[in-house]
């Protein structure tokens, strides 16, 4: 009887802990979603130029940025510094990251601002989700990357660069799709563009609450 009571009590504790974690995760998603939407208030000129920045918590000038900076600044608003996280992960596993830029060592100024590197980082430390043309699969706080090859993204830019954005809790006019916060060339925007380009990655990166205080 005593053993049964211990088992029941243990199960109850696990249920309470599970509910607590679920509530904390939901709160973190809400904070990240709000941080992404907050980026829409910033006036940013699209500028992919290489810039030397401090480390950690370094950033390019606030009035400039690219698509990856929307991600970086949104995570930083909830207490996560992708500059430091990506840098340390690349130090540990440099061979896992792309070598397309001819780098032989890490570069704190730019590594975290490259979509290809972010994709590796989110794959290694987040959850990789299936790529489907089903809007319901894309939840607030999810990250999506696209291939923009051959598409004209603005009157100023004709790019073949990869792209990345954040899924929000806002919906398209018909309610069918979640809207995306991204910078495709004209600063942070909220657009109905989830399925407009070829999706190359779908990720969910919810770090430990200890990191995201």
C-alpha positions, 0 to 999 in steps of 0.5 A, spaced: 500 500 500 505 504 501 509 503 495 502 504 491 501 511 495 509 513 493 507 511 485 501 515 485 504 521 489 510 521 484 505 521 478 502 527 481 508 530 481 510 529 474 503 531 472 504 538 476 511 539 473 509 537 466 503 543 467 508 548 469 513 546 464 507 547 459 505 554 462 512 556 462 513 554 455 507 558 452 509 564 456 516 564 453 512 563 446 508 569 447 514 573 449 518 571 443 512 572 438 511 579 442 518 581 441 518 579 433 512 584 432 515 589 436 521 589 431 515 592 426 516 599 430 523 599 428 525 603 421 531 599 418 535 600 412 536 593 409 544 593 409 548 586 408 555 590 409 560 586 414 560 590 420 565 589 426 561 589 432 562 588 440 562 581 443 558 579 446 551 582 445 554 586 439 549 589 434 550 592 427 547 600 427 539 599 429 537 603 423 540 597 419 540 590 418 538 584 414 533 578 415 537 574 420 537 581 424 530 580 425 531 573 428 537 576 432 534 582 435 527 578 437 531 573 441 535 578 444 529 581 447 527 575 451 534 574 453 538 570 448 544 572 445 545 568 438 551 572 437 554 568 443 550 562 442 552 561 435 559 563 436 560 558 442 557 552 438 561 553 432 567 553 436 565 546 439 563 544 432 566 548 426 566 542 421 558 542 422 557 549 419 558 551 412 564 553 409 562 557 403 565 563 405 572 560 405 573 561 413 578 557 417 575 559 424 569 563 427 568 570 426 564 573 432 562 579 427 558 575 422 557 568 423 550 569 427 548 573 421 548 568 416 542 564 415 546 558 413 549 558 420 542 559 423 539 553 420 545 549 422 544 552 429 537 551 430 538 544 427 543 542 432 539 545 438 532 546 436 527 542 433 527 540 426 519 540 423 517 537 417 516 542 411 509 541 409 504 546 405 499 546 411 498 552 415 496 549 421 503 546 422 506 553 423 506 555 430 507 562 433 514 563 434 517 558 429 522 559 424 522 558 417 527 559 412 526 560 404 530 560 398 529 566 394 533 564 388 531 568 382 526 572 385 526 580 385 525 581 393 524 589 392 525 595 387 532 595 390 534 588 391 535 582 386 537 577 391 539 569 391 540 569 398 537 565 403 531 568 407 529 567 414 523 569 418 518 568 424 511 565 424 507 570 428 500 569 432 497 574 426 493 571 421 492 573 413 485 576 411 482 570 410 485 567 416 488 561 413 495 562 414 499 565 419 503 572 418 511 572 418 515 578 421 521 578 416 526 583 412 526 582 405 529 588 403 524 594 406 525 593 413 521 589 418 514 587 415 508 583 417 507 579 411 502 573 408 508 570 405 509 563 408 508 559 402 510 564 397 517 562 396 520 555 397 521 553 404 528 550 406 527 549 413 522 549 419 524 550 426 522 551 433 527 553 438 525 554 445 531 554 449 531 553 457 528 558 461 534 559 465 537 562 459 531 566 457 530 570 463 
